[in-house]
Amino acid sequence: YSRDLGPWPKNNMVASDIGDCARESALAITHWQQRPPFDAEVKARLERGNKIEDLALAELQQLGYRVRVERKPFEIKDKKGRIICRGRIDGFIDSGNAGDVPFECKSLNPNMYERINEEADFDRYKFFRKWPRQLQTYLYANGIEEGFFLVDDCLGHWKLLPVRLDYERME
């Protein structure tokens, strides 16, 4: 595995890393260099997740969906114009007249896959709570009302979980 997976310097929040604890989020920015790099197992899982994501997207295209994967970056700024959060969306499906629908791909262990059937299910697990925050941030930043998770079980099965922008949760 050749890609450098950090830790990297940060000067603001990253949507994929919005945790439960504000202190943890602040320390991720102010003391980023103390964060340990990913070990070989995590690197391998991330690489496998990328391959699974590519397969799921190819299957969506084979089903006739127009999929754009461009990792479109976004920024959210405060009232003074300072960047407070950045991120990138995995892709979009062209829904015709309704416009592009953003999606985020996630791979789960098959046992967890069976337990996640809607956005709220992610909140039951500490590690997965970040994911709805991530997608809510993408929706908010782009002024889009709906998106979805494409969730894969690492065994060739996937499902789409719709997500509506929730302004209260976004705050």
N, C-alpha and C positions, 0 to 999 in steps of 0.2 A: 504494500500500500504506500503510494508515494505522496499523496496530498498532505500538506501541513495542516493539522487540525488544532493548532494552538498550543498554549493560550496566545491570544492576540491582544494588542492594546485596544481599549474601548474608550470612547469619550461620551457615549450616550447609550441608552437602553437599546437592546436588540429585541425585536418582537418575539423571536423564537426562544427567548430566555427570560420571559416575564414570570418570575416565581411568586410564591406565596408571601415571601418576606421582603419588605422594602429594604431592610438592612442588607440582606443577601444580594439584592439587585444593585444597591449602591456599592457594595464591596466588589462586585464583579466589574465595576467601572474603575473605582479608585485603586484597587489592589489586584488588577487583572493578572499581573505577573506571578502571583502566589497560587493561582489556580493550576492544578496539575494538568499536564497534557493527557489526552485520551490514551488508554493502554491499547495493546494490540487487539484484544477482543472487541473493544468498542469500535475501533477503527474498522475491523472486519465486518461488524454488524452494519455500520454506516455504509460501507461499500456495497454490501449485499442489498441494503435498503435502496440504494440508487439503482441497482440492476432490476430489482422488483418494480420500482417506480417506472422504469423504462418499459418493462413488459406490460404493466397495467395501462400505460398510455397508448402503447401500440394496439392493445386490445380495444380500447375506446375508439381509436381511429378505424379499426377493422369493423366496428359496429356502426360506423358512419358518422361519428361525431367529429367535428372539426376542432382539433386540440392545438393550442398554441402554448409552447413551453419556452418562455423567454426570460424567466426569473426577473420579472419587472420589479425594480427597486422602488421603495417609497420612503418618505420621511413625514413625520408628524412634528409640527412646530408649536411652541407655546405662543402666547399673545405678543411676546417681544421678538418673535421670529427665530428663537433659538431651537435647534433640533433637540427633541426629547426622546424620539424613538425612530429607529430605522428597521428595515427588513426587506425581504424579497418574497414574492409569491411564487409558488411552484409553477402555476400555469393557469390557463383560461380555456373554457369551452365556449365556442361561438354558438349562442342560442338564437341566432337570427335577429328578429326585430327587437328582442328583449336585451340585446347586447351581450357582452362577454360575462361569463360567470366564473369567478376565481375559485381555484381549488388548491388544496394542500394535500399531498400524499403522505401517508404514514403506514409503516409496516409494524405489525404486532405479532407476538407469539400466538400460535393458534388458540391457546387457552384464554388469552386476553381478548382475542378477536371475537370469541363467542360472547363475551361480556359487554362489548361496546356496540350498541345499536342506535345510539343517538348522541348528540353533543353532550347532554347532561351526564352521560355515563362516564365520560373522561374525568369528571370532577371527583369521582369516588377514589381515584388513585393519584397519589401525590405527584408522581413523575409525569402523568398525562395531563394534569391540570393546566400546564403551560400551553398545550395545543389549542384549546378553544380561545385562550387569550390571544394567541398568535393570529388565528384566523379572524377574530373580531377586530384586531388592530388593522389587518389588511383591508377588511371591508370598510371600516371607518375612514382610513386614510385615502381610500379611493372613491368614497361616496357611493358605495355599492350596497344594496340592501340584502342580497343573498349570495351565498357561496356554498361550498361543500367540502367535506373530507372524502378522499378516496383512500379507504382503509384496506390493507392487504394482510392476509394471514401467513405469508411466506410459504404457502402450499399451493398457490395458484388461484385462490378464491379472493374476491374483493367485493366491497360494497361501498355505496355512496351514502354519506350521512349529511343531509342538508343542514345549513346553518343560516339563521337570520341575524342581521345586525341588531344587537341589543345595546342601546345607548347607555343604559344603567350599568350593565356589566362592563362596557368599554371604559366608563369613568373609573 
